[in-house]
């Protein structure tokens, strides 16, 4: 008798992990598949999809399980998963993270917010929602988000054996990072025990959420000759806030001496400056604030700041919008040439 709680028409139980580069979703998918295959004797497969291999870029990890007698001959991305794990809740701003979810599916979100606000942001109509503060657990245990998310995923996929994953964690870390084995097992256990659930009633006419496959605006008929970039300064209009992994710099203008140490180490366009006249009548540059559109939360500026003007805090909802000081790029916003 199959131990899988449900299967699609091909006999698969499917999981899709939505994340950004740097949070370890690729490794989490590998460890999850390995625990099912080696620990329970299931057939399983795992692979990931990502663009540029760097921190902050969207990442998807796919896991398929099936009974031992069923062969896996499908290797396409998972479009209608039974479980979706969202490692970074800001992804919903740029990615349709719950597309393809069936009416009885489960969505797991790494967040410190309440169920209803997460449900509204995801535009989730029905199904089971699970939340776990994986970032807080990882900070406390000095590990990473992926291990706490694995713990929550094992609680959701109750056919899996948690002890099998503990063995996989030991095998994964004991050679190169033996000092991280116990910390990661504690992180896994906390994720398993601290995840919370809430079910939103499924209506009789509920249907699987349509899967949306992103398509390029430029194709065979519309591509410009020579690959011309039509939008001048197009990197200036991108919102990098989805790259943040949970922390953000806070600016205290009263403590700032405008030394520009922060700007010297910032890899992006975060710091906004303005001219002002000092007590001696000289024109100097003064730091106005931070444009959080470009901030990826690396906190290099906090390390470089010689005063208490910059401090690292955990990002809360609407903080960036309330404290943001916008950059002005008139040639881009007015359509002029650079």
N, C-alpha and C positions, 0 to 999 in steps of 0.2 A: 504493500500500500504506500502511495506517495506521501512524503512528509511535507510537500509544498502546499501552502494554504490555498493557492489558486494558480491557474495557468492560463495562458492565452491559447489561441487556436493552434499554435505550433508546439505547445507543451512547455513554454518557457515562463518562468517567474522573473520579471525584469525590474531593474533598479537603475535610475539615472541620477547622477550627482552633478549639481550645478555649482560652479565655484569660479574663483579667479586664481591666476597663477600665484603661487607662494603659500597657499593654504593647505596644500598636500592632498587634494582630492584624487590625483592620479595614484599616489601611493595607497590611499585609503581604499580605492577600488580594487587594487591588486590584492591587498590584504584581505578584503572582504571575500573576494572570489576564492582566494587560496584557502581560507578557513572552511568554506563550504565544500570545496573539492577534496581537500586532504582530511578535513575533520569529519565529514559526513558521507563521503563517497559519492557526492552528487557530480554530475557533469556541469561544468561552468566555463564561462569565458569572460574576459575583461579587456577593454581597450579604451583609449581616451581620444578626445578630439580637442585640438587647440590651434590657435593661429601662431603668432610669434611667441616663442617660448620665453616669457618674461613675466615678472610680477605685475599683477593688475589686469592682465588680459583674460577674457572669458575662457573657461575650461569646462568641458563636459567629460565625465567618466561613466562608462556603461558596464553593467554587470548582468549576466544572464545565468540562471540556474535551471536545470531540468533533471529529470529522473535518470538514473544510470543507464537505462536501456534506450534513452532518447539521444540521438545524435544532434549536435549543434552544427547546422549547415547554414545558418543565417549569421552574417557578419556586418549587417547594416546598423547604423545608429538606432538607438531605441527611441521610438516615437510615441508609444503608448505604454508608459511604465506603470507598474503597480505601486512603486514607491519613488518619490522624488526627494532627494536631500539637497537643501540649499545652504551652502557653506557661508554665503555672504548675502545678507538680505537686501543690500543696495542693488543687486543684480536686476531686480524687477524693473528698475528705471530704464534699462537698455536691452534686457533679454526677457522674452516671454517664458519664464522659468517653469510654469505649470502647464504649458501646452501639451496636449496628448494625455492628460491625466484622466483615468476612467472614474466613474461615479463613486466607486468604492475604494479609490486609491488613498494613499497616505502621503502627506507632505510634511517633511521635517525641516525646520528652519532654525538656524543659529541666531538667536536674538535674546535680548533682555526685556522685550516689550510684551504686552499682553496679547491674548489670543485674537480678540476682535480687531485690534488695530492692524495686526499682521494679516488677518483674513481680508480686511478691506484693501490694504495695499497690494496684495497678491490678486485681488479680484476673484477670490475663491468662493464659489457658490455653495458647495456641498463637499462632503467627504470628511476624513479625519485629519486634523491638524496637530502636529507635535512640535513643541518648542523646547529648546535647551540652550542655556547660556554657555555655549562651548568656549567662547572667548574668555569669559571670566574663569572658567575651570582651567584653561590652558595657562592663563596668567598666574594663577595661584600655584599650579603644579610645575610651572616653568617648562611646559611642553608646547605642543601645537594643537591647533583647532581640530585637525583631522582625527586624532585619537579619541577626543571627546565625542565627535560626531559618529565615529564608529560604535562607541558604546550605545548611543541612542539608536542607531540603526539596528543593532543586535536586539535591542528591546522591542523594536518594531517587527523585525523578522524573527519571531520567536521560535521558528523551526531550526535556527542556527544555534550552535553550541558556544556560549561565551568562553568556555575553557579552551576551545580550539583557537580562538582569536588571541587569547593570552599566550598560547604557545607560538603563534605566528609573530606576535610582538617580540617575544624573547628571541626567536630565530632572526628576526629582522635587525634588531639593535645590538645583540650580545657581542658580535665580533668587532664592529667599529665603535659603537657607543654603549658599552656595557653599563655605564653609570646612568643611562636613560631608561633602562629596562623597567625598573620599579616605578619610576615617575610616570611612564606611559601606561603601565598597568593600572596605577591609581587613577589616571585621567580617564582611561577606558571605563573603569568601574563607576566613576562619578557620572560620566555621561549616561551610562546604563541606568543608574539609580535616580538621576535628577531630571530626566526627560519627563515632560508633562503632556497630556493628551486632552483634546476636546473634539467631540464629534458634532458636525453640522449635518442635520437631517437631509438625507437624499430624497428628492421628490420622485414621484412615479415617472415623470417624463424626463428625468435626468439623462444626459447623454455624455459620452466621452468628449472632453474639451478638444476642439480641433487643433491638430498639430500645425504649427506655423514654421515653415522652413525659410530662413532668411535668404533673400536673393539679391544679387548685385544689381544696382541701377544701370550699370553699363554692361552690355553684352555684345553679341555678334552684330546686331543692327545698330546699336547706339554707341559703341566704343569709338572714341576720338582717335584719329590717326596720330601715331607716335605716343599714345598714352598721355595726352595733355591733362594736367591738373587744372580744372576749370575754376576752382575756388582758391583764390590767392590767400596765403596765410591760413590754410585750412586747419592746421594744428592748433591755431589760436581759438577756434570755436568748439573744440572738443571739451567735454566734461570728464575730468579724470577722477571725480569723487568716488566712482565705483571701484577704484583701485585701493581705496583705504581699507585697512584690515582691522579697524575698530578704534584707532587712536588718532588724535588730531592736536595740532599746536594751538594754545590759547594765548592771545596777545594782550598785554597790559601796557597801554600807551604811557602811563605815568612813570613806569620804570624804564622806559626805552631811552637809550642815549643815541640812537640812530647811527650806530657804529658800522652797520652793514655786514656784520659777521654772518648773520642769518642768510642774507642774499648771496653771499660768497659761496655758501655750501648748498644752497637750494638748487636742485636739478631742473626746476621748472620756472614758472612765471608767477610765483605765489605772492611776492611782496610788492606792495604798491607804494610808490614814493611821490612826494610832492615838494615843491619849492616853498621855502618860507624865509623870512628875514629874522636873523638872531638879534641879540641885544647889542651887538657891535655894528649892526646895520649891514651885515654881510648876508648874501643869499646862500642858503645851505639846503641840502636835501633832507627831508624829514619823513620817517616811515609813518604812513597813514594806517596801514593794516594789512590783512591777508585776504587774497582772493582765493577762496576755498575751491573754486572751480578747477584749479590746477594742482591742488594739494593732494598728494598720494599718501600722506601720513607717515613719511619716513622718519620724521622727528630729528633730522640732522640739524635743523635750525635750533632746536632746543638744546642740543649738545654744544653747539657753537656759541650760544648766547652768553655773554659774560655777566649779565645781570639777571634779574628775575622777570624780565619782560616777556619771555616765552616759557611756557610750561606745557608738558604733555598731559592730556586728559583723555579719558574715554569719550568718544563722540556720542552725543545724545541727539535725539530727534529734533530737527529744526535749529540746532545750534549754529551750524555753518551758514544757514540762510540768514539768521539774525545778526551774525557777527561779520558777514562777508563785506569786504570793500572791493568793488569791482575795478578791474584794470580798464583802461581806455585805449582802444586801438582804432582810431578814427578812420584809417585807410581801409581797414577790413570791414568795419561796421557800415561805412558809407559806400562801399563798393569801389573805392579808389584803387590805384595801383601802388604796390609797395616798391 
